[in-house]
Structures are given as structure tokens and as C-alpha cells.
């Protein structure tokens, strides 16, 4: 690991977060209701998780692309944020003291799954990120990719593809489920 890797991830996280904030402010000037819905979905994703957030967006009659984009962007920001903390913690640099224990837990969880995923390489990581089980997903997946010594670009690409496909599949399933249930209401 070198300084440039940490710097690239930190700048990417900051850039993506700034992009999302600028986009939200721009949308709020055009449609405050939509901005509120997107903010609610993002907050739900951060506090509760992917599926409740997708359910919220779908039940608010937002189109699939808005739902998928919002959840994907939120999860990308979260993943890169915790990955940044992980990379700095490897050098014993604590950016946020209160999150140090979380980073240690993420590292321990990633280490537990590493040997299983190692057998299948990048497809194992892709599957791990895609599967909807406890402590799977992009945050732990990106750390596992780092522990597997994947290059930064390969790691982020695999995790992004797995995350996008999982979000898209969940969005389609939930959309059709809600439409199915509404027939009976």
C-alpha cells in the first residue's frame, strides 16, 4: 500500500460525496418533493439498509433509474468512506476516533470471509458483494478485495458491478412485488 492509493480513495470519496450534494441542491431548486424523496432514500439506506431504501423509493412511485442511482451512489460513498478509514488504519492513522472500532470490526469480518472468496478470485468477490446475506455487500467486499491484493481499479470495479447488479435486481423484484400487492388493495 502506498500514499497515492490512500489519497486516490480519499479524493474519490470526497468527489463523489460533493457530486451527490451538488446534485441534491440542484434537484431541490427544480423539485423539492423529489429532493426530499431522494434524501429520505439515502438516509434510509445509511441507517437501515438497501432493501428498505429501495422499498421506500418504489412505494413513492419513483422510477427505477432514480431509485437505483440513489442507492448505488449512497452505497458507493459509504464503501469508499469506510475503505478510506481502513486504508488509513493500516498505517495507524485514525481519522475518526469514534469509527476506529467499526473499522476493526470490518477488517475482522473481511478476514473471516477472505479464505472462502480466495478460492474463486474475482468471481467469488463479485458473488459475495451481490448476495444479500448479513455482513456481505460493498463495504466489506471492498476490504476483502484489498486483502486479496487486487489492484485499486480491479477492486472498485468488481465491487461496483456486484453492487449495481444487486441493487438493480432488488429494485425490479420490489417494484413487481409492490405492483402485485396493489392489485389486492
C-alpha positions as CSV (number, residue, x, y, z in Angstrom):
1,X,0.0,0.0,0.0
2,X,1.3,3.4,-0.8
3,X,0.4,7.0,-0.1
4,X,-1.1,7.5,-3.6
5,X,-3.7,4.7,-3.1
6,X,-5.0,6.3,0.1
7,X,-5.0,9.7,-1.5
8,X,-6.9,8.5,-4.6
9,X,-9.6,6.8,-2.5
10,X,-9.9,9.8,-0.2
11,X,-10.2,12.1,-3.2
12,X,-12.7,9.8,-4.9
13,X,-14.8,9.6,-1.8
14,X,-14.8,13.4,-1.3
15,X,-15.5,14.0,-5.0
16,X,-18.4,11.5,-5.1
17,X,-19.9,13.0,-1.9
18,X,-19.5,16.5,-3.3
19,X,-21.2,15.4,-6.6
20,X,-24.1,13.9,-4.7
21,X,-24.6,17.1,-2.6
22,X,-24.4,19.4,-5.6
23,X,-26.9,17.1,-7.4
24,X,-29.2,17.2,-4.4
25,X,-29.1,21.0,-4.2
26,X,-29.7,21.3,-7.9
27,X,-32.7,19.0,-7.7
28,X,-34.1,20.9,-4.7
29,X,-34.2,24.0,-6.8
30,X,-36.2,22.2,-9.5
31,X,-38.4,19.8,-7.5
32,X,-38.3,20.0,-3.7
33,X,-40.5,17.0,-3.3
34,X,-38.2,14.8,-5.4
35,X,-35.2,16.1,-3.5
36,X,-36.9,15.1,-0.2
37,X,-37.7,11.6,-1.5
38,X,-34.1,11.1,-2.7
39,X,-32.8,12.4,0.7
40,X,-35.2,10.1,2.5
41,X,-34.0,7.1,0.5
42,X,-30.3,7.9,1.0
43,X,-30.8,8.4,4.8
44,X,-32.8,5.1,5.0
45,X,-30.0,3.3,3.1
46,X,-27.4,4.6,5.5
47,X,-29.4,3.9,8.7
48,X,-31.3,0.8,7.8
49,X,-30.1,-0.7,4.6
50,X,-30.5,-1.3,0.9
51,X,-33.9,-3.2,0.7
52,X,-35.9,-0.8,2.9
53,X,-34.5,2.1,1.0
54,X,-35.4,0.6,-2.4
55,X,-38.9,-0.3,-1.0
56,X,-39.3,3.4,0.1
57,X,-38.3,4.7,-3.3
58,X,-40.5,2.2,-5.1
59,X,-43.5,2.9,-2.8
60,X,-43.1,6.7,-3.5
61,X,-43.6,5.9,-7.2
62,X,-40.1,6.9,-8.2
63,X,-38.8,5.4,-11.4
64,X,-36.3,2.5,-11.2
65,X,-33.4,4.5,-12.5
66,X,-33.8,7.2,-9.8
67,X,-34.0,4.5,-7.1
68,X,-31.0,2.5,-8.4
69,X,-28.9,5.7,-9.0
70,X,-29.7,7.0,-5.5
71,X,-29.0,3.7,-3.7
72,X,-25.9,2.9,-5.8
73,X,-24.4,6.4,-5.2
74,X,-25.1,6.2,-1.4
75,X,-23.5,2.7,-1.2
76,X,-20.5,3.9,-3.2
77,X,-20.0,6.8,-0.9
78,X,-20.3,4.5,2.2
79,X,-18.0,1.9,0.8
80,X,-15.3,4.4,-0.3
81,X,-15.6,6.2,3.1
82,X,-15.0,3.0,5.1
83,X,-12.4,1.9,2.7
84,X,-10.6,5.2,3.2
85,X,-10.7,4.6,7.0
86,X,-9.5,1.1,6.5
87,X,-6.5,2.2,4.4
88,X,-5.5,4.8,6.9
89,X,-6.0,2.5,9.9
90,X,-3.4,0.1,8.3
91,X,-0.9,2.9,8.9
92,X,-2.3,3.5,12.4
93,X,-3.7,6.9,11.3
94,X,-7.1,7.4,12.9
95,X,-9.2,9.9,11.0
96,X,-12.2,9.5,13.3
97,X,-11.6,8.0,16.7
98,X,-15.2,7.1,17.2
99,X,-15.2,4.9,14.0
100,X,-12.0,3.1,14.8
101,X,-13.8,0.2,16.4
102,X,-16.1,-0.1,13.3
103,X,-13.1,-0.3,11.0
104,X,-11.6,-3.0,13.2
105,X,-14.8,-5.0,13.0
106,X,-15.0,-4.6,9.3
107,X,-11.4,-5.8,9.0
108,X,-12.1,-8.9,11.2
109,X,-15.3,-9.7,9.2
110,X,-13.5,-9.3,5.9
111,X,-10.6,-11.5,7.2
112,X,-13.1,-14.3,8.1
113,X,-14.6,-14.4,4.6
114,X,-11.3,-13.9,2.7
115,X,-10.3,-17.6,2.6
116,X,-13.7,-18.6,1.1
117,X,-13.6,-15.9,-1.5
118,X,-9.9,-16.6,-2.3
119,X,-10.8,-19.9,-3.9
120,X,-12.9,-18.2,-6.6
121,X,-11.0,-15.0,-7.1
122,X,-12.7,-12.0,-8.5
123,X,-15.9,-14.0,-9.2
124,X,-16.0,-15.0,-5.6
125,X,-15.8,-11.3,-4.6
126,X,-18.5,-10.4,-7.1
127,X,-20.8,-13.1,-5.8
128,X,-20.0,-12.0,-2.2
129,X,-20.9,-8.4,-2.9
130,X,-24.1,-9.5,-4.8
131,X,-25.5,-11.9,-2.2
132,X,-28.0,-10.5,0.3
133,X,-26.6,-12.0,3.5
134,X,-25.6,-10.5,6.8
135,X,-22.2,-8.6,6.5
136,X,-21.9,-9.1,2.8
137,X,-22.0,-6.2,0.3
138,X,-19.8,-3.4,-0.9
139,X,-18.4,-2.1,2.4
140,X,-16.9,-5.5,3.5
141,X,-16.4,-6.6,-0.1
142,X,-14.0,-3.7,-0.9
143,X,-11.9,-4.5,2.1
144,X,-11.8,-8.2,1.1
145,X,-10.7,-7.2,-2.4
146,X,-7.9,-5.2,-0.8
147,X,-6.9,-8.1,1.4
148,X,-6.8,-10.3,-1.7
149,X,-4.3,-7.8,-3.2
150,X,-6.5,-6.7,-6.1
151,X,-5.4,-3.5,-7.8
152,X,-7.4,-0.5,-6.8
153,X,-9.2,-0.3,-10.1
154,X,-10.0,-4.0,-10.2
155,X,-11.3,-4.0,-6.7
156,X,-13.5,-1.0,-7.1
157,X,-14.8,-2.3,-10.5
158,X,-15.7,-5.7,-9.1
159,X,-17.4,-4.3,-6.1
160,X,-19.3,-1.6,-8.2
161,X,-20.6,-4.2,-10.6
162,X,-21.7,-6.6,-7.9
163,X,-23.4,-3.7,-6.0
164,X,-25.1,-2.3,-9.1
165,X,-26.4,-5.7,-10.2
166,X,-27.7,-6.5,-6.6
167,X,-29.4,-3.1,-6.4
168,X,-31.0,-3.4,-9.8
169,X,-32.3,-6.9,-9.1
170,X,-33.7,-5.9,-5.7
171,X,-35.3,-2.8,-7.3
172,X,-37.0,-4.9,-10.0
173,X,-38.2,-7.6,-7.5
174,X,-39.6,-5.0,-5.1
175,X,-41.2,-3.0,-7.9
176,X,-43.1,-6.0,-9.2
177,X,-43.9,-7.2,-5.7
178,X,-45.5,-3.9,-4.8
179,X,-47.4,-3.9,-8.1
180,X,-48.6,-7.4,-7.3
181,X,-49.7,-6.5,-3.8
182,X,-51.5,-3.3,-5.0
183,X,-53.8,-5.5,-7.1
184,X,-55.3,-6.8,-4.0
185,X,-55.7,-3.5,-2.2
